[in-house]
């Protein structure tokens, strides 16, 4: 997969993570998008490093999507814990 594919995967993973974890985010749409892209990279790295599932070259690989969405969820939860009350 190219960098553009990872960015698209991250955008979609961030949107899915936001759908699974609704609520007000301190960063809004752009913050959630950045979290999705970073989560895709981190989820893929964790999958390759510790779960012994190398990154697939196929965009439609289910394990790659699961890793990207999982990484996005983890980052979204951490972001909300760290910066969630800054808008109050």
BELKAWO-V161495 format. One record per backbone hydrogen bond with DSSP energy under -1.0 kcal/mol. CO is the residue of the C=O (numbers start at 1). NH is the residue of the N-H. E is the energy in kcal/mol with one decimal. If there is no record, write none. Layout:
{{CO/NH/E} {CO/NH/E}}
This chain:
{{2/6/-2.0} {3/7/-2.2} {4/8/-2.5} {5/9/-2.8} {6/10/-2.5} {7/11/-2.5} {8/12/-2.4} {9/13/-2.7} {10/14/-2.7} {11/15/-1.9} {12/16/-2.3} {13/17/-2.7} {14/18/-2.3} {15/19/-2.0} {16/20/-2.5} {17/21/-1.8} {27/31/-1.4} {28/32/-2.1} {29/33/-2.1} {30/34/-2.4} {31/35/-2.2} {32/36/-2.2} {33/37/-2.2} {34/38/-2.6} {35/39/-2.7} {36/40/-1.9} {37/41/-1.8} {38/42/-2.8} {39/43/-3.1} {40/44/-2.0} {41/45/-2.2} {42/46/-2.8} {43/47/-2.3} {44/48/-2.2} {45/49/-2.8} {46/50/-2.5} {46/51/-1.3} {47/53/-2.3} {58/61/-1.2} {61/65/-1.9} {62/66/-2.6} {63/67/-2.3} {64/68/-2.2} {65/69/-2.7} {66/70/-2.6} {67/71/-2.6} {68/72/-2.0} {69/73/-2.5} {70/74/-2.3} {71/75/-2.3} {72/76/-2.5} {73/77/-2.5} {74/78/-2.4} {75/79/-2.7} {76/80/-2.2} {77/81/-2.2} {78/82/-2.3} {79/83/-3.0} {80/84/-1.6} {83/86/-1.2}}
